């Protein structure tokens, strides 16, 4: 029977070997800076300043759902994401693509500011205000409004706050898989 300290050493060596190739690549400060300039020109409208989100998802988190690694992030930038508002970025050189990836990855290197709020009170307000008549969360609710199950991953906190406080200020676009003939997908109206 092997001795416990020998087993621990073998497990530690195996763990080190399995993670050796999985380390996050280091990007040069020049790549991050150049990527930030391009981000400001191409991405900030949807993803917000410093990647805090808006009409597009926040990018200032360590793991991105649609881009868990750099290869996937390059593919998202190059090809977009079908059926969403994420278009492909046209005509980027390999250097520019590397710089955009470097900048986006730098956004997730620092912790995002926590969003203030009370989830329990929010759930109570959602239930008492009749939101589920139109919106669906985890398969429960109506189908007239947008599904809200993953809305925290899809939109930034400032965008969501504005959508609640002043829903007509910014209307969602580009989320339907078919053309909407120039109309916004979910057009709020007030009937008097």
C-alpha angles and dihedrals in degrees: 000000000000119000116254095239091054090052090050091052092049092049091048091050092049092048091050091048093049093050098039093090094039098069118125111260116245116236125206118251088239091057091049092048094048090045089052091056091051091044088055090053100040112021113024095086092067105020097042132228111315088008094283092143136243125167084352126052123278112264097191095097130098095241125039116203095220094037113038092161138023094262090055091046091052089050092051091050093045099041106021121217115285116232094022135081091261107112124193115262106239128217103006119157119226088256092052091048090051089050094050090049090048092052095046091049090049089058091062093048093080123056116257117240110264116254113240118230147095112259093194093053090045091054090049092050091047090052097042095044095056094243090145089065088077107013130063127214120183093345095310123112142026132325104220096090133041119295108254102194095109099017092124090061094042101047137033123248095248090052092050092048091052090047089058100039098039108010095176095055097082120013122203117253138183099025101111119087090225132053115273097206094245095308124118112251097237109028111184115214134185116217116200 
